[in-house]
Amino acid sequence: MAEIKTLYATTLSDTSAYGQFVALGHLARRYDGSHWTKTSKKYREQDQKQVYYFSIEFLPGRLLKSNLLNLGLLDTVRAGLKELGLDFETISAAEPDPGLGNGGLGRLAACYMDSMASLGIAGNGNGIRYRYGLFKQVFMDGYQVELPDDWLRNGNVWEIRRENKSCLVRFGGNVWMQPQPDGTLKAMYENTDDVLAVPYDTGLVGYHNDVTNTLRLWSVELPPSADTTYYSQAQRDRIDDITKVLYPDDSNSEGQALRLRQEYFFSSAGVQSIIRHYGLRHQGMKELGKKIAIHINDTHPTLVIPELMRILMDEHHCTWDVAWELTKSVMSYTNHTILQEALETWPIDMFKGLLPRIYQIVAEIDRRYRLAKTPVYGEALVNRTAPLGDGQVRMAYLAVIGSHSVNGVAPLHTELLKDDVLRDLYQVYPERFNNKTNGIATRRWVQLANEPLANLLDAKIGQSWRQQPSQLKTLLAYQDDPKFLAQLTQIKTQNKQALAAYVKKTLDIDLRTDAIFDVQIKRLHAYKRQLLHVLEIIREYLAIKDHPQAQVTPRVHIFGAKAAPSYHYAKSIIKLINALADLINHDPEVGDQLKVAFIPNYGVSLGELIIPAADISEQISTASKEASGTSNMKLMANGALSLATLDGANIDIIQAAGNENEYAFGLTAKAVYGYYERGDYHAVDFYNSNPELKRVLDTLIDGTIPGITTEGREIYDSLLRYNDEFFVLADYESYTQQQQAIGADFNDQTTWQQKALANIAASGVFSADLAVARYSDDIWQVPHAQVN
Ligand SMILES: *Cc1c(COP(=O)(O)O)cnc(C)c1O
């Protein structure tokens, strides 16, 4: 396109990579801007049912390359830049990666937004525009140090501030119901702390379909009354704080009033703007359930339920019963965890003080629930499941009671919800429970992240897989095509070279690209068991030291993981991995047979670099603890073989690709629950009965690994004195056996790549497009483009 070229030539020469990125961003905006306007107009004219996906986190990754791909401009732009002597990848890398999420939850929300746009669903994201994203991780002396992520410092080319769509959100004060002359009650407020919620909209570009949807992120500002009322600096800061930082806590709820303020802030602003938009086009609220679906991604946005009740009753004069039926028909909820400590609750006193009107409504939901259900299910069950109990507001229970659908994110997880975490509520509402296995946006994780592979797939099976992920299974026809298998190895090597160059630059470690790239990338959490992986590395190290002359398959262990700043144990494991890496990487006797690279600041962009280079996908959580996982799917789609426990979606991956193409091991969820029931897990027995394991564990405290006097002891004690909460030692033997099988199998690259091929071919099942189509059909009841 000549136009693009002229534009480059005038605006792109002589500027920084960042300046060039901004110029290209504006160019992309020119193209998708008209789609955006047309899409909104079309939804309005056709009065299409809208889906609003509420999530306290979105982790979209960089948008330039993705938008250009989806607009069909990527190749043209890249070629045009090349003619001008500019490198697209360098420019693209200058874009800040918005870290508005911690991990899987936020990334899932982003994948689903991408799929909604690509399936032509009227999908809207609703979240918080954090001034600072998740901290930037650096290592100092092997310890994690957190630096602020000032991602908006240079502005944001993708967003549009829409001040005219701002809403007031009310906190605190007193509220009472005043009888009106017509017999109704009116909510009266005094002394409230009001804040202004200002939306910033980002266009989400669909793949080759001229659709651009909206991600709306809310930012807090002083209310208009600030023009005439005095606000002290402390008051201003208190308001600013609401959208200042993302809570860097991955799964524990931290019980901070500020977090509750954040949750109500974006829930209230989102629902207000939905109802305002709906009200412009419809008479009364009757049609609400036919025109609007609100999805609650984990419990953080659960207050959309009482907030919608409030608006329907207080502002649109619906009766309780009418409002309640409408609310349930609109709302649906996804649960993401079975970890008990991650189920959000708020102390009633705090909740009541901060949100008095919302509290009244929750109390009324609670009262009516008890009244209706006690005669049927008995007082004990109702006490256990009511929204209010033990002095707490129980968000997950409120979400189930106020929705028409509640889903888990993998078959095992949904079964565990029904049998364990939400067992009592399942008795009351069995028809509401369903499973929707997570999915990933193949566009980002294969088409963008692994262009060499994507191009090879095009050449072999045509391009239809780019829109119809199930077409990937036609690859199976090439399982015995040696040339194709060799090409897979070649591409993997090329991707390893790119990663190795990055590791050299950032960590000064030399990686052999013919080594096994054994990858574990995810949040650092005890249940994810990075520690089990560490024990294997120690085992491999000792084996090399014992037999320096023996032939071993060279290996590179790659980690990417942030720990919540307050999660002491996780940070000790980071220190352990870095200390071990230091020891191994500098031992001349080990040489290039074994390397450990802990790449700092894992996030979406680093994932895009690491995943295409992986041979092994470590998915080794304690069975029953990982709800689904999604990095397992990304790695599979890039031809990595899973080394996996039977947990979350690993089970479904193994089934889809075939057990012979993965390395499964370890306790089943049932076996873990068996230990809980009998109370007969004794970690120390494994230590005493397995001399190799004993030797490996002893290196934590005997000085073998320098620099971990405190951390080594702490971790050693967690396993042996405190009985190994996550069954690391129980799974050690089967895990290390599979690792040894991997070491042997990797040498036969033909067989290895046959397995990689089987994984790529089966990965279409885990496309977010298919997952979103299932949400659309079963839960939201909205039309979408055909996908299979
Ligand atoms: C996919 C993804 C995750 C989720 O990884 P799991 O292994 O499923 O926990 C976390 N962080 C980022 C940046 C991701 O892209």
The ligand as an SDF file (V2000), in Angstrom:
LIG
                    3D

 15 15  0  0  0  0  0  0  0  0999 V2000
   -1.1290  -18.0990   30.0830 C   0  0  0  0  0  0  0  0  0  0  0  0
   -0.4920  -17.2330   31.0850 C   0  0  0  0  0  0  0  0  0  0  0  0
   -0.5730  -17.5620   32.4330 C   0  0  0  0  0  0  0  0  0  0  0  0
   -1.2770  -18.8030   32.9420 C   0  0  0  0  0  0  0  0  0  0  0  0
   -0.3470  -19.8320   33.1250 O   0  0  0  0  0  0  0  0  0  0  0  0
   -0.7320  -21.1560   33.9320 P   0  0  0  0  0  0  0  0  0  0  0  0
    0.4460  -22.0260   33.7550 O   0  0  0  0  0  0  0  0  0  0  0  0
   -1.9480  -21.7130   33.2780 O   0  0  0  0  0  0  0  0  0  0  0  0
   -0.9520  -20.7460   35.3330 O   0  0  0  0  0  0  0  0  0  0  0  0
    0.0520  -16.7450   33.3560 C   0  0  0  0  0  0  0  0  0  0  0  0
    0.7250  -15.6400   32.9640 N   0  0  0  0  0  0  0  0  0  0  0  0
    0.8150  -15.2950   31.6740 C   0  0  0  0  0  0  0  0  0  0  0  0
    1.5810  -14.0780   31.3010 C   0  0  0  0  0  0  0  0  0  0  0  0
    0.2200  -16.0690   30.6860 C   0  0  0  0  0  0  0  0  0  0  0  0
    0.3100  -15.7030   29.4050 O   0  0  0  0  0  0  0  0  0  0  0  0
  1  2  1  0
  2  3  1  0
  2 14  2  0
  3  4  1  0
  3 10  2  0
  4  5  1  0
  5  6  1  0
  6  7  2  0
  6  8  1  0
  6  9  1  0
 10 11  1  0
 11 12  2  0
 12 13  1  0
 12 14  1  0
 14 15  1  0
M  END
$$$$
